[in-house]
Amino acid sequence: MKRILLLISTITSCAAYTQERVDTLYYNRSGLIVQNALFADYYRIALYPADSTRHKEFKDFYHSGELRKEGYFLSIDSLDDNKTILDG
């Protein structure tokens, strides 16, 4: 019985996870978007949850994989990071 519940729980959580949208954006030093990761100074992973009551999250990373910044956002301007509206 425990195995069946574990299997159902795993399937349910995987189905919920696949409904979320994830974007990867690349930015130069000035905060302007670049099309190629080779020209980027950092990149942003933005998570748009399927549940509209949850916060939209982002994490910025340097090319080395070191975390640059993380937090929540209301909207991301995909052309100019200076116009992005953070939450909190």
PEMO-V332237 format. One record per residue. N is the residue number from 1. RES is the residue in one small letter. SS is DSSP state (hx for helix, st for strand, lp for the rest). BURIAL is b if it has 9 or more other ideal C-beta (glycine too) atoms within 8 Angstrom, else e. D_FIRST is the distance of its C-alpha to the first C-alpha in Angstrom with 2 decimals. Layout:
n | res | ss | burial | d_first
N | RES | SS | BURIAL | D_FIRST
N | RES | SS | BURIAL | D_FIRST
//
This chain:
n | res | ss | burial | d_first
1 | m | lp | e | 0.00
2 | k | hx | e | 3.81
3 | r | hx | e | 5.39
4 | i | hx | e | 5.16
5 | l | hx | e | 6.34
6 | l | hx | e | 8.62
7 | l | hx | e | 9.90
8 | i | hx | e | 10.72
9 | s | hx | e | 12.31
10 | t | hx | e | 14.25
11 | i | hx | e | 15.52
12 | t | hx | e | 16.60
13 | s | hx | e | 18.42
14 | c | hx | e | 20.09
15 | a | hx | e | 21.26
16 | a | hx | b | 22.73
17 | y | hx | e | 24.42
18 | t | hx | e | 26.11
19 | q | lp | e | 27.78
20 | e | lp | b | 29.81
21 | r | st | e | 33.27
22 | v | st | e | 34.60
23 | d | st | b | 38.35
24 | t | st | e | 40.32
25 | l | st | b | 43.95
26 | y | st | b | 46.72
27 | y | st | b | 49.57
28 | n | lp | b | 52.89
29 | r | lp | e | 54.45
30 | s | lp | e | 55.95
31 | g | lp | e | 52.64
32 | l | st | b | 53.48
33 | i | st | b | 50.99
34 | v | lp | b | 51.66
35 | q | lp | e | 50.34
36 | n | lp | e | 49.92
37 | a | hx | e | 47.89
38 | l | hx | e | 50.85
39 | f | hx | e | 53.02
40 | a | lp | b | 50.49
41 | d | lp | e | 50.72
42 | y | st | b | 47.17
43 | y | st | b | 44.27
44 | r | st | b | 41.95
45 | i | st | b | 38.33
46 | a | st | b | 37.76
47 | l | st | b | 34.36
48 | y | st | e | 34.46
49 | p | lp | b | 31.14
50 | a | lp | e | 29.99
51 | d | lp | e | 29.69
52 | s | lp | e | 33.37
53 | t | lp | e | 32.85
54 | r | lp | e | 31.92
55 | h | lp | e | 34.79
56 | k | st | b | 36.00
57 | e | st | b | 35.99
58 | f | st | b | 38.25
59 | k | st | b | 38.85
60 | d | st | b | 42.14
61 | f | st | b | 42.50
62 | y | st | e | 45.55
63 | h | lp | e | 45.73
64 | s | lp | e | 44.95
65 | g | lp | e | 41.49
66 | e | lp | e | 42.60
67 | l | st | e | 41.46
68 | r | st | e | 44.49
69 | k | st | e | 43.20
70 | e | st | e | 40.07
71 | g | st | b | 39.55
72 | y | st | b | 39.09
73 | f | st | b | 41.35
74 | l | st | e | 42.48
75 | s | st | e | 44.09
76 | i | lp | b | 44.99
77 | d | lp | b | 48.35
78 | s | lp | e | 47.74
79 | l | lp | e | 51.48
80 | d | st | b | 52.47
81 | d | hx | b | 50.15
82 | n | hx | e | 52.77
83 | k | hx | e | 51.98
84 | t | lp | b | 48.23
85 | i | st | e | 47.20
86 | l | st | e | 44.89
87 | d | st | b | 42.85
88 | g | lp | e | 43.22
//
